[in-house]
């Protein structure tokens, strides 16, 4: 039985969440908190398997409640955030503090799509409840592994292709907490880095500004028809897909072409496949996330360009589905922890990197 604690100052939303889960016999609502302070106290007393946490609450907001729960009685916390820029920034901070996931809800409860959000919520409750035993003070513990993550785990070998003209990166669940580690270790590149982070609209603009502040890099949200210039880190606009075009050699352009076939947006497979059409060397990076987005796109990059593909070590991921799918398919050039991924990109394409550095 999954013990769920609901924390939301809206009585309507607490009832709505209860309605979403009451038809599932494996989920039991063990408590409802109206404030962040109540949530902290009930978390300590009830020891739930998962908590749904509203971002904005009286007395103590969701950010501070998350901080205190992770320090005192850590368990999986799923943030419920309205689709506003202010709430998106707070949600990203909560994810860095240890919240494991989030669900975007519409600001108007009248418009709330109960069925869609309910299905997403139940799936996430079941997933994170299984991870409950890996939580302790400070949040989610890495899985035990015999792999020495301080050294690369070599997979597929590539020919020396010279300095990349483009880096593309796919990331999902765990991205807001993990990506800053990679970017800080990476520094400024001689080429653009384009990131497909699974996020809804209104979230990526705040995420880009947050990363820019955290890393000191030129991090921006994508716009339709923008030119990707050296040194830029471009976060694809939430809820959209981007394709890369090269109108003439050396000029990389981004266009919004949201794919109806893609199951999630921004989509790494769409990005990677389009990157396979450019004339310069391309490096693909696949990091923490559910599912296998990025694997098929990486296959195309390897088939058409022999590109290097870097994957995050599964035991350093919040969720290892995406990098594991690349590793299992034999596509990874090297498997590295987040900071080591950044260091490798700096070696390959950094401003202080060596010309022609090995892609492995």
GUDO-852320 format. One record per residue: residue number from 1; residue in one letter; x, y, z of N, C-alpha, C in turn. Coordinates in steps of 0.2 Angstrom, whole numbers. Last residue first. Example, Ala and Ser with C-alpha at 12.3 -4.5 7.8 and 13.67 -1.06 7.14 Angstrom:
<rs>
- resi;resn;neast;nnorth;nup;caeast;canorth;caup;ceast;cnorth;cup
- 2;S;64;-11;35;68;-5;36;64;0;39
- 1;A;66;-28;39;62;-22;39;66;-16;39
</rs>
This chain:
<rs>
- resi;resn;neast;nnorth;nup;caeast;canorth;caup;ceast;cnorth;cup
- 360;X;184;52;-135;183;47;-130;187;48;-124
- 359;X;189;61;-144;182;61;-142;180;56;-137
- 358;X;204;70;-141;200;63;-142;193;64;-140
- 357;X;206;86;-148;206;81;-142;202;75;-144
- 356;X;207;96;-157;208;89;-159;208;84;-154
- 355;X;214;107;-146;212;106;-153;213;99;-155
- 354;X;210;107;-129;215;105;-134;212;104;-141
- 353;X;201;120;-121;202;113;-122;208;113;-128
- 352;X;197;132;-117;203;131;-115;205;124;-117
- 351;X;184;132;-122;188;137;-124;195;136;-122
- 350;X;180;114;-126;180;120;-121;185;126;-124
- 349;X;178;102;-132;176;108;-136;176;115;-131
- 348;X;184;92;-125;183;91;-132;182;98;-135
- 347;X;186;97;-112;192;94;-115;190;94;-123
- 346;X;172;100;-109;177;105;-109;184;103;-113
- 345;X;167;87;-109;165;92;-114;170;98;-115
- 344;X;173;82;-98;175;79;-104;173;84;-110
- 343;X;168;90;-88;175;90;-89;177;87;-96
- 342;X;154;86;-89;156;93;-90;163;93;-92
- 341;X;156;72;-85;153;74;-92;155;81;-94
- 340;X;160;74;-72;165;72;-77;162;73;-84
- 339;X;148;79;-66;154;83;-67;159;81;-72
- 338;X;140;66;-68;138;73;-71;144;78;-71
- 337;X;150;52;-73;146;55;-69;145;63;-71
- 336;X;150;43;-89;153;47;-84;148;50;-79
- 335;X;154;33;-102;149;34;-97;152;37;-91
- 334;X;157;35;-120;160;35;-113;154;36;-108
- 333;X;150;32;-131;157;32;-131;160;31;-124
- 332;X;135;22;-132;139;26;-128;147;26;-130
- 331;X;128;12;-139;130;18;-143;134;23;-139
- 330;X;123;0;-135;130;0;-137;132;6;-141
- 329;X;111;0;-129;111;-1;-136;118;-1;-139
- 328;X;114;2;-116;112;-5;-117;112;-6;-125
- 327;X;116;16;-116;122;11;-115;120;4;-117
- 326;X;104;21;-120;109;22;-124;115;17;-123
- 325;X;97;17;-109;94;14;-115;100;15;-120
- 324;X;103;23;-98;104;16;-99;102;13;-105
- 323;X;99;37;-100;106;35;-102;107;27;-102
- 322;X;84;34;-98;87;37;-104;94;35;-105
- 321;X;83;28;-84;80;25;-90;84;28;-97
- 320;X;87;32;-71;92;30;-76;90;28;-83
- 319;X;84;46;-61;81;40;-65;85;38;-71
- 318;X;95;52;-55;89;52;-51;84;46;-54
- 317;X;111;44;-58;105;47;-60;99;47;-55
- 316;X;122;38;-54;122;45;-52;115;48;-54
- 315;X;121;25;-60;120;26;-53;121;33;-50
- 314;X;122;27;-74;116;26;-71;115;27;-63
- 313;X;132;41;-79;132;34;-76;125;33;-73
- 312;X;127;48;-95;128;49;-88;128;42;-84
- 311;X;136;47;-110;130;45;-106;132;46;-99
- 310;X;140;53;-126;142;53;-119;135;51;-115
- 309;X;144;49;-142;139;49;-138;141;48;-130
- 308;X;151;55;-157;152;53;-150;146;54;-146
- 307;X;145;50;-173;146;55;-168;148;51;-161
- 306;X;144;45;-186;149;42;-182;150;46;-175
- 305;X;135;50;-194;140;54;-193;146;51;-189
- 304;X;125;41;-196;126;46;-201;132;49;-200
- 303;X;125;32;-185;125;29;-191;127;34;-197
- 302;X;125;42;-174;131;37;-175;131;34;-182
- 301;X;113;48;-176;119;52;-176;125;47;-177
- 300;X;104;37;-175;105;41;-181;111;45;-182
- 299;X;106;34;-161;107;29;-166;108;32;-173
- 298;X;101;46;-155;108;44;-155;110;39;-160
- 297;X;88;44;-158;91;50;-161;99;49;-161
- 296;X;85;33;-150;84;33;-157;88;38;-161
- 295;X;88;39;-137;92;33;-140;91;33;-147
- 294;X;80;50;-134;87;51;-136;91;45;-139
- 293;X;70;42;-122;71;48;-127;78;49;-128
- 292;X;66;31;-114;72;30;-118;73;36;-124
- 291;X;61;33;-97;60;31;-104;67;31;-108
- 290;X;67;47;-86;63;41;-88;63;40;-95
- 289;X;84;53;-83;77;54;-86;74;47;-87
- 288;X;101;60;-85;95;57;-81;88;58;-84
- 287;X;107;61;-102;108;61;-95;101;59;-92
- 286;X;117;61;-116;111;58;-113;112;58;-106
- 285;X;124;70;-129;125;69;-122;118;66;-119
- 284;X;133;70;-144;127;70;-141;128;68;-133
- 283;X;142;81;-155;143;76;-149;136;76;-146
- 282;X;147;82;-172;142;83;-167;143;78;-161
- 281;X;156;91;-184;156;86;-180;151;87;-174
- 280;X;146;99;-197;152;99;-192;151;93;-188
- 279;X;135;99;-205;141;97;-208;147;96;-203
- 278;X;119;92;-200;124;97;-201;131;95;-203
- 277;X;111;81;-198;111;84;-205;116;90;-205
- 276;X;110;77;-185;113;73;-189;114;76;-196
- 275;X;101;86;-179;108;87;-178;112;83;-183
- 274;X;89;79;-181;90;85;-185;98;87;-185
- 273;X;91;69;-171;90;67;-178;92;73;-183
- 272;X;91;77;-159;97;73;-161;97;71;-169
- 271;X;78;82;-159;84;86;-159;90;83;-162
- 270;X;70;71;-158;69;75;-163;75;80;-164
- 269;X;75;65;-146;76;61;-153;75;66;-158
- 268;X;71;74;-136;78;73;-138;79;70;-145
- 267;X;59;86;-136;60;79;-138;68;78;-140
- 266;X;51;96;-123;55;95;-129;58;88;-130
- 265;X;39;83;-124;42;88;-127;46;93;-121
- 264;X;34;66;-129;36;71;-124;40;77;-127
- 263;X;32;58;-140;27;57;-134;28;62;-129
- 262;X;30;64;-157;34;63;-151;30;63;-144
- 261;X;21;66;-167;23;59;-165;27;58;-159
- 260;X;21;79;-169;15;76;-166;16;69;-164
- 259;X;34;90;-165;32;84;-168;26;81;-165
- 258;X;37;107;-168;34;102;-163;31;96;-167
- 257;X;48;115;-173;44;111;-177;42;105;-172
- 256;X;57;130;-172;52;126;-168;48;122;-173
- 255;X;74;130;-176;67;131;-178;62;127;-174
- 254;X;90;137;-176;85;133;-173;78;135;-175
- 253;X;106;136;-185;99;139;-184;94;134;-181
- 252;X;122;138;-188;118;134;-185;111;138;-183
- 251;X;134;140;-199;129;144;-196;123;139;-194
- 250;X;143;131;-205;145;135;-199;140;139;-196
- 249;X;137;132;-222;142;129;-217;144;134;-211
- 248;X;120;138;-222;127;138;-225;132;135;-220
- 247;X;109;133;-215;108;136;-221;115;137;-225
- 246;X;106;121;-206;112;124;-207;112;127;-214
- 245;X;95;117;-192;96;118;-199;103;122;-200
- 244;X;87;107;-180;93;111;-182;93;111;-189
- 243;X;71;109;-172;75;105;-177;81;110;-178
- 242;X;63;106;-156;67;111;-160;71;106;-165
- 241;X;46;106;-149;52;103;-151;56;108;-156
- 240;X;39;112;-133;40;112;-140;46;108;-142
- 239;X;38;113;-119;32;110;-123;33;110;-131
- 238;X;49;126;-117;45;120;-115;39;119;-119
- 237;X;63;129;-128;57;131;-125;52;125;-123
- 236;X;79;122;-124;73;122;-129;67;124;-125
- 235;X;92;132;-120;87;127;-117;81;128;-121
- 234;X;108;133;-125;101;135;-127;96;130;-124
- 233;X;122;141;-122;119;135;-119;111;137;-120
- 232;X;135;148;-132;128;148;-130;126;141;-127
- 231;X;148;146;-138;147;148;-131;140;148;-128
- 230;X;143;151;-154;148;148;-150;147;150;-143
- 229;X;125;152;-157;132;154;-158;136;151;-153
- 228;X;111;149;-166;115;146;-161;122;147;-162
- 227;X;99;160;-170;105;157;-172;109;155;-166
- 226;X;81;157;-171;87;159;-168;93;156;-170
- 225;X;69;152;-175;73;155;-180;79;158;-177
- 224;X;60;153;-160;60;151;-167;64;155;-171
- 223;X;71;152;-146;66;156;-150;66;153;-157
- 222;X;76;145;-130;76;145;-138;70;149;-140
- 221;X;84;153;-116;78;149;-119;78;150;-127
- 220;X;101;153;-112;95;156;-114;90;151;-116
- 219;X;116;156;-104;111;151;-105;104;155;-107
- 218;X;131;159;-103;126;162;-108;121;157;-109
- 217;X;136;156;-86;137;154;-94;131;158;-97
- 216;X;136;156;-73;139;161;-76;140;160;-83
- 215;X;129;146;-65;135;144;-69;139;150;-72
- 214;X;117;152;-59;121;147;-56;128;146;-59
- 213;X;112;161;-69;115;163;-63;119;158;-59
- 212;X;109;151;-79;114;157;-80;117;160;-74
- 211;X;100;144;-72;106;141;-74;111;146;-76
- 210;X;89;153;-71;92;150;-65;99;147;-67
- 209;X;86;156;-84;89;161;-80;92;158;-74
- 208;X;81;143;-88;87;146;-91;90;151;-87
- 207;X;70;142;-79;76;137;-79;82;140;-82
- 206;X;62;152;-84;65;153;-78;71;148;-77
- 205;X;60;146;-97;63;153;-97;66;154;-90
- 204;X;54;134;-94;61;134;-97;64;141;-97
- 203;X;41;135;-90;46;133;-85;53;134;-88
- 202;X;32;139;-100;33;143;-94;38;141;-89
- 201;X;27;122;-105;28;129;-106;29;133;-99
- 200;X;36;108;-97;30;111;-100;32;118;-101
- 199;X;51;98;-101;47;103;-97;41;106;-100
- 198;X;65;89;-104;58;88;-103;54;93;-98
- 197;X;77;98;-112;75;96;-105;67;95;-105
- 196;X;88;98;-124;81;96;-123;79;93;-116
- 195;X;100;110;-127;97;106;-122;90;104;-123
- 194;X;114;114;-136;107;114;-136;104;108;-132
- 193;X;128;123;-136;126;117;-133;118;118;-133
- 192;X;140;130;-149;134;130;-145;132;123;-142
- 191;X;158;130;-146;152;129;-150;146;129;-146
- 190;X;167;131;-137;169;135;-143;163;134;-148
- 189;X;160;134;-120;162;130;-126;164;134;-132
- 188;X;163;138;-103;161;140;-110;164;136;-115
- 187;X;161;124;-91;163;131;-93;161;132;-100
- 186;X;159;111;-85;161;112;-92;164;118;-94
- 185;X;156;112;-72;162;108;-74;164;109;-81
- 184;X;143;118;-74;149;121;-70;156;118;-71
- 183;X;136;109;-81;138;115;-84;143;119;-80
- 182;X;135;98;-72;138;97;-78;141;104;-81
- 181;X;128;104;-62;134;101;-60;138;100;-67
- 180;X;116;108;-68;120;113;-66;127;110;-64
- 179;X;109;95;-70;112;99;-76;117;104;-73
- 178;X;103;91;-58;109;87;-61;113;92;-66
- 177;X;92;97;-55;97;96;-49;103;94;-52
- 176;X;85;97;-67;86;103;-63;91;103;-58
- 175;X;84;82;-70;88;87;-74;90;94;-70
- 174;X;76;74;-65;82;75;-61;86;80;-65
- 173;X;69;69;-80;68;69;-73;75;69;-69
- 172;X;79;73;-93;72;74;-91;72;74;-83
- 171;X;89;77;-108;88;76;-101;81;77;-98
- 170;X;101;78;-121;94;76;-119;94;74;-111
- 169;X;110;89;-131;110;85;-124;102;84;-123
- 168;X;123;92;-142;116;92;-141;115;87;-135
- 167;X;135;103;-149;134;98;-144;126;98;-142
- 166;X;145;107;-163;138;107;-160;138;101;-154
- 165;X;157;105;-168;154;112;-170;147;112;-166
- 164;X;171;98;-160;164;98;-161;161;105;-163
- 163;X;187;96;-166;183;99;-162;176;99;-164
- 162;X;190;79;-173;191;86;-172;187;89;-167
- 161;X;187;65;-173;184;69;-178;185;77;-177
- 160;X;195;50;-172;196;57;-170;193;62;-175
- 159;X;182;37;-171;188;40;-174;189;48;-172
- 158;X;177;29;-156;175;33;-162;182;36;-165
- 157;X;170;14;-148;175;19;-150;174;23;-156
- 156;X;158;12;-135;159;12;-143;165;16;-144
- 155;X;163;12;-120;159;8;-124;161;8;-131
- 154;X;172;14;-105;172;15;-112;167;10;-115
- 153;X;169;24;-92;168;17;-94;167;17;-101
- 152;X;181;35;-84;176;33;-89;175;26;-90
- 151;X;181;37;-66;184;35;-72;179;33;-78
- 150;X;173;38;-56;178;44;-57;182;42;-63
- 149;X;165;28;-54;162;33;-58;167;39;-59
- 148;X;168;12;-54;171;17;-52;170;23;-56
- 147;X;155;1;-51;158;5;-56;162;10;-53
- 146;X;147;-6;-42;154;-8;-42;158;-4;-47
- 145;X;134;3;-33;137;1;-40;144;-1;-39
- 144;X;119;8;-26;126;4;-25;128;2;-32
- 143;X;112;23;-31;111;16;-30;118;13;-29
- 142;X;112;38;-20;114;34;-26;113;27;-25
- 141;X;98;43;-11;104;40;-11;106;37;-18
- 140;X;88;58;-10;89;51;-13;96;49;-14
- 139;X;90;67;5;87;66;-1;88;59;-4
- 138;X;94;72;17;97;75;11;94;73;5
- 137;X;92;57;26;93;64;26;97;67;20
- 136;X;86;46;13;88;47;19;89;54;20
- 135;X;79;34;1;79;40;4;81;41;11
- 134;X;77;21;-4;83;24;-5;84;32;-3
- 133;X;64;17;-1;70;14;3;76;18;2
- 132;X;57;23;-11;56;25;-5;62;23;0
- 131;X;55;19;-24;61;21;-22;62;24;-15
- 130;X;42;16;-25;46;10;-25;53;12;-23
- 129;X;36;28;-25;35;24;-19;40;18;-19
- 128;X;39;32;-38;43;35;-33;42;31;-26
- 127;X;29;25;-46;36;24;-47;41;26;-41
- 126;X;17;28;-40;19;21;-40;27;21;-41
- 125;X;17;42;-43;16;40;-36;19;33;-35
- 124;X;17;42;-57;23;45;-53;23;42;-46
- 123;X;5;37;-60;11;34;-62;17;36;-58
- 122;X;-4;46;-53;-4;39;-51;3;36;-53
- 121;X;-1;58;-61;1;58;-54;1;51;-52
- 120;X;-5;54;-74;2;56;-73;4;55;-66
- 119;X;-19;53;-71;-15;47;-74;-8;48;-73
- 118;X;-22;66;-67;-23;60;-63;-19;54;-65
- 117;X;-20;74;-78;-16;75;-72;-16;69;-68
- 116;X;-31;68;-86;-24;68;-88;-19;69;-83
- 115;X;-42;70;-78;-40;63;-80;-33;63;-82
- 114;X;-43;84;-75;-42;79;-69;-40;72;-72
- 113;X;-37;98;-80;-39;92;-83;-38;86;-78
- 112;X;-44;113;-74;-40;107;-73;-42;101;-76
- 111;X;-52;124;-75;-49;121;-82;-45;115;-80
- 110;X;-55;127;-62;-60;125;-67;-58;122;-73
- 109;X;-43;131;-57;-45;124;-56;-51;122;-60
- 108;X;-31;140;-66;-38;139;-64;-40;132;-63
- 107;X;-18;136;-68;-19;141;-63;-26;141;-61
- 106;X;-14;119;-71;-17;125;-73;-19;129;-67
- 105;X;1;111;-66;-7;111;-66;-9;118;-68
- 104;X;14;99;-68;11;106;-69;4;106;-69
- 103;X;23;90;-56;17;90;-61;15;97;-62
- 102;X;39;84;-53;34;89;-52;29;88;-57
- 101;X;52;76;-42;48;77;-48;43;82;-47
- 100;X;59;76;-30;61;72;-35;57;73;-42
- 99;X;67;88;-19;60;85;-22;62;81;-29
- 98;X;79;93;-16;78;86;-15;71;83;-17
- 97;X;83;105;-20;83;104;-13;82;97;-11
- 96;X;81;105;-34;88;106;-31;88;104;-24
- 95;X;67;106;-33;70;100;-36;77;100;-34
- 94;X;65;119;-28;63;113;-24;66;107;-26
- 93;X;70;126;-39;74;127;-33;72;121;-28
- 92;X;59;123;-48;66;121;-49;71;121;-43
- 91;X;49;129;-41;49;122;-42;56;120;-43
- 90;X;52;143;-42;52;140;-36;52;132;-36
- 89;X;51;144;-56;58;145;-53;58;142;-46
- 88;X;37;142;-58;42;137;-61;49;138;-58
- 87;X;31;152;-51;31;146;-48;36;141;-51
- 86;X;34;162;-60;37;163;-53;37;156;-50
- 85;X;28;158;-72;35;159;-72;38;159;-65
- 84;X;15;146;-70;17;153;-70;25;153;-70
- 83;X;6;134;-69;10;136;-75;11;143;-75
- 82;X;8;128;-52;4;131;-58;9;133;-63
- 81;X;14;112;-47;15;119;-48;11;122;-54
- 80;X;18;101;-35;12;103;-39;13;110;-41
- 79;X;31;90;-33;29;97;-33;23;97;-37
- 78;X;34;76;-23;32;78;-30;28;85;-30
- 77;X;46;68;-14;41;74;-14;40;76;-21
- 76;X;51;54;-5;49;57;-11;44;62;-11
- 75;X;58;59;11;54;55;7;53;58;0
- 74;X;67;62;26;67;63;19;62;57;16
- 73;X;65;70;39;62;64;37;61;63;30
- 72;X;74;81;39;72;78;45;69;71;44
- 71;X;78;86;27;83;86;32;81;82;38
- 70;X;67;86;19;73;82;17;78;82;22
- 69;X;58;94;27;57;87;26;63;83;24
- 68;X;65;107;25;64;104;31;63;96;31
- 67;X;63;108;10;70;109;14;70;105;21
- 66;X;49;108;9;54;103;6;60;102;9
- 65;X;46;120;16;44;113;18;48;107;15
- 64;X;52;129;8;55;128;14;52;121;17
- 63;X;44;127;-4;51;127;-4;54;125;3
- 62;X;30;129;0;33;122;-2;40;121;-2
- 61;X;30;140;14;29;138;7;32;131;6
- 60;X;21;143;29;27;140;26;26;138;19
- 59;X;10;152;29;14;150;35;21;148;33
- 58;X;2;145;13;3;150;19;7;147;25
- 57;X;10;140;-2;5;139;4;7;144;9
- 56;X;15;136;-18;13;141;-14;8;140;-8
- 55;X;17;122;-22;22;127;-22;21;133;-17
- 54;X;11;107;-14;10;113;-18;15;118;-17
- 53;X;16;91;-15;18;97;-12;16;103;-16
- 52;X;13;74;-10;12;79;-16;12;86;-12
- 51;X;24;62;-5;21;68;-3;19;72;-10
- 50;X;25;44;-1;26;50;-6;22;56;-3
- 49;X;24;37;11;29;35;5;30;40;0
- 48;X;25;45;27;22;43;21;27;41;16
- 47;X;25;47;42;30;43;38;27;41;31
- 46;X;18;54;51;14;48;47;19;44;43
- 45;X;26;63;58;22;58;62;19;52;58
- 44;X;33;69;48;37;66;53;33;61;57
- 43;X;22;74;40;27;70;37;31;66;42
- 42;X;16;83;49;13;76;47;18;72;44
- 41;X;26;93;50;24;89;56;21;83;54
- 40;X;26;97;36;32;95;39;30;91;46
- 39;X;13;101;34;15;96;30;22;93;34
- 38;X;11;112;43;8;106;44;10;100;40
- 37;X;20;121;36;22;118;43;18;112;44
- 36;X;13;123;24;19;119;24;21;117;31
- 35;X;-5;119;26;1;123;26;7;119;26
- 34;X;-14;109;26;-16;115;23;-10;120;22
- 33;X;-13;91;22;-10;97;26;-12;103;22
- 32;X;-19;76;25;-20;82;21;-17;88;25
- 31;X;-15;58;25;-16;64;28;-16;70;23
- 30;X;-16;46;18;-15;46;25;-15;52;29
- 29;X;-23;39;5;-22;45;7;-21;45;15
- 28;X;-16;25;-3;-20;27;3;-18;34;5
- 27;X;-16;14;-17;-14;20;-14;-19;23;-9
- 26;X;-21;2;-22;-14;2;-19;-12;9;-17
- 25;X;-33;5;-28;-33;1;-21;-26;1;-18
- 24;X;-39;19;-35;-33;14;-35;-32;11;-28
- 23;X;-48;28;-34;-50;22;-37;-45;17;-38
- 22;X;-42;39;-28;-46;35;-23;-49;28;-27
- 21;X;-34;48;-35;-31;42;-33;-36;37;-29
- 20;X;-42;59;-38;-38;56;-43;-35;49;-41
- 19;X;-48;62;-26;-52;59;-31;-48;56;-37
- 18;X;-37;68;-20;-40;62;-17;-44;59;-22
- 17;X;-36;79;-29;-30;74;-28;-33;68;-25
- 16;X;-48;86;-26;-46;84;-33;-41;78;-33
- 15;X;-46;89;-12;-52;85;-14;-50;82;-21
- 14;X;-36;98;-14;-35;92;-10;-40;87;-11
- 13;X;-42;108;-22;-36;104;-25;-35;98;-20
- 12;X;-51;113;-13;-53;110;-19;-48;105;-22
- 11;X;-44;118;-3;-48;113;-1;-50;109;-8
- 10;X;-27;124;-5;-34;124;-8;-38;117;-6
- 9;X;-15;121;0;-19;126;4;-26;126;1
- 8;X;-8;105;2;-11;110;-3;-15;115;1
- 7;X;-2;89;2;-1;96;5;-3;101;0
- 6;X;-5;73;6;-7;78;1;-6;85;5
- 5;X;3;58;7;2;64;11;1;70;6
- 4;X;0;41;5;1;47;2;-1;53;6
- 3;X;7;25;4;4;30;9;6;37;6
- 2;X;3;11;-5;7;17;-5;3;22;-1
- 1;X;4;-6;0;0;0;0;4;6;0
</rs>
